[in-house]
Amino acid sequence: MRAHGERGATLIELVIAIVVIAIAASAVLGVLSRSVGRSADAMVLAQAVSVAEAYLEEISLKSYADPDGVDGEALRTDFDDVDDYNGLVDNGARDQFGAALASLSAYTVTVTVATSAALTGVPVADAERVDVQVTHPSNVTVRLSGYKTRL
């Protein structure tokens, strides 16, 4: 018991305060550790989307029909039409000239080009669907699709 006029905390009050602070601190640290652990996933996803968009844009800017009559050029720098990209697999993202992008070496890019009947009013022979899939070892996969038409 306290004598009249004395101020301070008893041992029980101190122990209870320490327990409450410890519980609050562990809850806050738990939330922080989960958010920090998932923050890298957002960056990997954003990079994968950017890589897929870059490949899809590069492909969509190419001609639908083969301008030189040579189908299936061997080097990406020689690709001159959409069909040339079919089956392209890049282990590590690359620019349009085939140079590896060191900071994006963990990504794998796969391109598939196939004729498509999904577009209303466009004959099957005049439309191709381009699928670009970008994967990362941390189980992140992004797939973007676009269409290229002869029209």
BELFEN-V192571 format. One record per residue. N is the residue number from 1. PHI is phi in radians with two decimals (NA if undefined). PSI is psi in whole degrees, -180 to 180 (* if undefined). OMEGA is omega in radians with two decimals (none if undefined). Layout:
n=N phi=PHI psi=PSI omega=OMEGA
n=N phi=PHI psi=PSI omega=OMEGA
//
This chain:
n=1 phi=NA psi=152 omega=3.13
n=2 phi=-1.64 psi=144 omega=3.03
n=3 phi=-1.43 psi=155 omega=-3.11
n=4 phi=-1.06 psi=127 omega=3.08
n=5 phi=1.69 psi=-9 omega=3.11
n=6 phi=-1.48 psi=143 omega=3.12
n=7 phi=-2.14 psi=153 omega=3.14
n=8 phi=2.54 psi=-177 omega=-3.12
n=9 phi=-2.06 psi=146 omega=3.09
n=10 phi=-1.42 psi=168 omega=3.14
n=11 phi=-1.09 psi=-39 omega=3.14
n=12 phi=-1.13 psi=-42 omega=3.12
n=13 phi=-1.10 psi=-40 omega=3.11
n=14 phi=-1.14 psi=-43 omega=3.14
n=15 phi=-1.11 psi=-43 omega=3.12
n=16 phi=-1.10 psi=-42 omega=3.12
n=17 phi=-1.10 psi=-42 omega=3.13
n=18 phi=-1.13 psi=-42 omega=3.13
n=19 phi=-1.12 psi=-44 omega=3.14
n=20 phi=-1.09 psi=-44 omega=3.12
n=21 phi=-1.13 psi=-40 omega=3.13
n=22 phi=-1.12 psi=-41 omega=3.13
n=23 phi=-1.14 psi=-44 omega=3.13
n=24 phi=-1.12 psi=-43 omega=-3.13
n=25 phi=-1.13 psi=-41 omega=-3.14
n=26 phi=-1.16 psi=-35 omega=3.09
n=27 phi=-1.15 psi=-45 omega=3.14
n=28 phi=-1.13 psi=-44 omega=3.13
n=29 phi=-1.15 psi=-35 omega=3.09
n=30 phi=-1.10 psi=-44 omega=3.11
n=31 phi=-1.12 psi=-44 omega=3.13
n=32 phi=-1.10 psi=-42 omega=-3.12
n=33 phi=-1.17 psi=-37 omega=3.09
n=34 phi=-1.17 psi=-41 omega=-3.12
n=35 phi=-1.23 psi=-36 omega=3.10
n=36 phi=-1.19 psi=-39 omega=3.12
n=37 phi=-1.11 psi=-32 omega=-3.12
n=38 phi=-1.63 psi=-10 omega=-3.11
n=39 phi=-1.18 psi=-31 omega=3.10
n=40 phi=-1.20 psi=-33 omega=3.12
n=41 phi=-1.05 psi=-40 omega=-3.14
n=42 phi=-1.14 psi=-39 omega=3.13
n=43 phi=-1.17 psi=-44 omega=3.13
n=44 phi=-1.09 psi=-42 omega=3.12
n=45 phi=-1.11 psi=-44 omega=3.13
n=46 phi=-1.11 psi=-40 omega=3.11
n=47 phi=-1.15 psi=-42 omega=3.14
n=48 phi=-1.09 psi=-41 omega=3.10
n=49 phi=-1.11 psi=-43 omega=3.13
n=50 phi=-1.10 psi=-42 omega=3.12
n=51 phi=-1.12 psi=-46 omega=3.14
n=52 phi=-1.09 psi=-42 omega=3.11
n=53 phi=-1.10 psi=-40 omega=-3.14
n=54 phi=-1.11 psi=-45 omega=3.12
n=55 phi=-1.11 psi=-45 omega=-3.11
n=56 phi=-1.11 psi=-40 omega=3.10
n=57 phi=-1.14 psi=-44 omega=3.11
n=58 phi=-1.00 psi=-46 omega=-3.10
n=59 phi=-1.19 psi=-42 omega=-3.09
n=60 phi=-1.19 psi=-20 omega=3.10
n=61 phi=-1.42 psi=-10 omega=3.11
n=62 phi=-1.41 psi=163 omega=-3.13
n=63 phi=-1.23 psi=150 omega=3.06
n=64 phi=-1.27 psi=-49 omega=3.14
n=65 phi=-1.58 psi=150 omega=-3.12
n=66 phi=-1.28 psi=113 omega=-3.06
n=67 phi=-1.24 psi=-28 omega=-3.09
n=68 phi=-1.80 psi=-3 omega=3.12
n=69 phi=1.39 psi=-4 omega=3.11
n=70 phi=-1.67 psi=116 omega=-3.11
n=71 phi=-1.71 psi=135 omega=3.07
n=72 phi=1.42 psi=52 omega=3.08
n=73 phi=-0.99 psi=147 omega=-3.03
n=74 phi=-1.37 psi=-37 omega=-3.05
n=75 phi=-1.82 psi=142 omega=-3.14
n=76 phi=-1.05 psi=-32 omega=3.12
n=77 phi=-1.15 psi=-20 omega=3.13
n=78 phi=-1.67 psi=-6 omega=-3.13
n=79 phi=-1.06 psi=124 omega=-3.10
n=80 phi=-2.15 psi=-1 omega=3.07
n=81 phi=-2.54 psi=167 omega=-3.04
n=82 phi=-1.05 psi=-41 omega=-3.11
n=83 phi=-1.03 psi=-29 omega=-3.10
n=84 phi=-1.07 psi=-25 omega=-3.09
n=85 phi=-1.43 psi=-12 omega=-3.11
n=86 phi=-1.05 psi=126 omega=3.13
n=87 phi=1.50 psi=4 omega=3.12
n=88 phi=-1.14 psi=129 omega=3.05
n=89 phi=-2.28 psi=119 omega=3.08
n=90 phi=-1.97 psi=117 omega=3.01
n=91 phi=-1.53 psi=101 omega=-2.96
n=92 phi=1.71 psi=126 omega=-3.11
n=93 phi=-1.12 psi=146 omega=-3.11
n=94 phi=-2.30 psi=157 omega=3.06
n=95 phi=-1.44 psi=179 omega=-3.06
n=96 phi=-1.17 psi=-13 omega=3.10
n=97 phi=-1.68 psi=1 omega=3.11
n=98 phi=1.57 psi=2 omega=3.14
n=99 phi=-1.35 psi=133 omega=-3.14
n=100 phi=-1.18 psi=141 omega=3.06
n=101 phi=-1.74 psi=104 omega=-2.98
n=102 phi=-0.97 psi=-39 omega=-3.09
n=103 phi=-1.27 psi=-11 omega=-3.13
n=104 phi=-2.07 psi=29 omega=-3.05
n=105 phi=-1.25 psi=-16 omega=-3.11
n=106 phi=-1.43 psi=-10 omega=-3.09
n=107 phi=-1.55 psi=146 omega=3.03
n=108 phi=-2.04 psi=129 omega=-3.10
n=109 phi=-1.98 psi=129 omega=3.11
n=110 phi=-2.19 psi=131 omega=-3.12
n=111 phi=-2.07 psi=135 omega=3.06
n=112 phi=-2.24 psi=131 omega=3.09
n=113 phi=-2.15 psi=127 omega=-3.13
n=114 phi=-2.55 psi=153 omega=3.07
n=115 phi=-1.12 psi=149 omega=-3.04
n=116 phi=-2.42 psi=140 omega=3.07
n=117 phi=-1.86 psi=16 omega=-3.03
n=118 phi=-1.38 psi=-14 omega=-3.10
n=119 phi=-1.64 psi=123 omega=-3.12
n=120 phi=-1.18 psi=131 omega=3.08
n=121 phi=1.45 psi=2 omega=3.13
n=122 phi=-2.00 psi=123 omega=3.11
n=123 phi=-1.02 psi=148 omega=-3.12
n=124 phi=-0.97 psi=-39 omega=-3.10
n=125 phi=-1.23 psi=-10 omega=-3.09
n=126 phi=-1.95 psi=14 omega=-3.13
n=127 phi=-2.46 psi=138 omega=3.06
n=128 phi=-2.26 psi=138 omega=3.08
n=129 phi=-1.70 psi=132 omega=3.13
n=130 phi=-1.96 psi=121 omega=3.08
n=131 phi=-1.95 psi=126 omega=3.08
n=132 phi=-2.04 psi=120 omega=3.12
n=133 phi=-2.00 psi=129 omega=3.13
n=134 phi=-2.09 psi=126 omega=3.14
n=135 phi=-2.14 psi=153 omega=3.11
n=136 phi=-2.27 psi=147 omega=-3.12
n=137 phi=-1.03 psi=-18 omega=-3.14
n=138 phi=-1.50 psi=28 omega=3.11
n=139 phi=1.12 psi=33 omega=3.04
n=140 phi=-1.84 psi=125 omega=3.11
n=141 phi=-2.30 psi=130 omega=3.10
n=142 phi=-2.16 psi=135 omega=3.10
n=143 phi=-2.28 psi=121 omega=3.08
n=144 phi=-2.02 psi=144 omega=-3.13
n=145 phi=-2.24 psi=150 omega=3.08
n=146 phi=-2.62 psi=170 omega=-3.14
n=147 phi=-2.15 psi=143 omega=3.03
n=148 phi=-2.16 psi=130 omega=-3.14
n=149 phi=-2.10 psi=158 omega=3.09
n=150 phi=-1.29 psi=-26 omega=-3.03
n=151 phi=-1.24 psi=* omega=none
//
